[in-house]
Amino acid sequence: MKSKETEFIMPSNPIYNNNANNIETIIFPITPNLCLIPIPCFNSVESSEVNELNKIMIENSKWFYFGRKLPIP
């Protein structure tokens, strides 16, 4: 998954557990603008979608998260 504008955040725990479906998914940023997710999805994503993924990664992070441009809480 590639983002042109908004950067992905790297969490200390890249495994997201959707409790509603009890499904675990890995959300693993490898560069600020490239993220690996092992599910079928679009190649490019909009800023709103990156922001939603970043929110999930921050909430799911156990110890820390980092990125070059962190959102203001």
C-alpha positions in Angstrom: 0.0 0.0 0.0 1.5 3.4 -1.0 0.7 6.8 0.2 1.7 9.9 -1.8 1.1 12.5 1.0 0.5 11.2 4.5 3.2 9.1 6.2 2.6 5.8 8.0 3.5 5.4 11.7 5.5 2.4 12.9 4.0 0.8 16.1 5.8 -1.4 18.6 3.1 -4.0 17.9 2.3 -4.3 14.1 -0.4 -6.9 14.8 -4.0 -5.6 14.7 -6.7 -7.7 16.3 -10.2 -6.9 15.1 -12.1 -8.1 18.1 -15.4 -7.9 16.2 -14.3 -10.7 13.8 -11.4 -12.1 16.0 -9.1 -11.7 13.0 -5.4 -10.7 13.3 -3.8 -8.6 10.6 -0.3 -7.4 10.3 0.1 -3.7 9.4 3.8 -3.2 8.8 5.2 0.1 7.4 8.5 -0.4 5.7 9.1 3.2 4.7 7.2 6.4 5.6 5.1 6.1 2.5 5.0 2.3 2.0 3.1 -0.2 4.2 2.7 -3.9 3.9 -0.7 -5.4 4.7 -1.4 -9.0 3.7 -4.9 -8.5 2.4 -6.2 -7.5 -1.0 -6.4 -3.7 -1.2 -5.6 -0.8 -3.4 -2.1 0.0 -4.3 -2.4 3.7 -3.5 -4.4 5.1 -0.6 -5.8 8.5 0.3 -4.6 10.5 3.3 -7.8 9.8 5.2 -7.1 6.0 4.9 -3.5 6.4 6.1 -4.8 8.5 9.0 -7.2 5.8 9.9 -4.5 3.1 9.8 -2.2 5.3 11.8 -4.9 5.8 14.5 -5.4 2.0 14.6 -1.6 1.5 14.9 -1.3 4.1 17.7 -4.1 2.6 19.7 -2.7 -0.9 19.2 0.9 0.0 20.1 2.1 -1.6 23.3 5.1 0.5 24.2 5.9 3.1 21.5 5.3 4.3 18.0 7.4 6.5 15.8 7.3 8.4 12.6 8.8 11.5 11.0 5.4 13.3 11.1 3.4 12.3 14.1 -0.3 13.4 14.3 -1.2 15.9 17.1 -3.5 14.2 19.6 
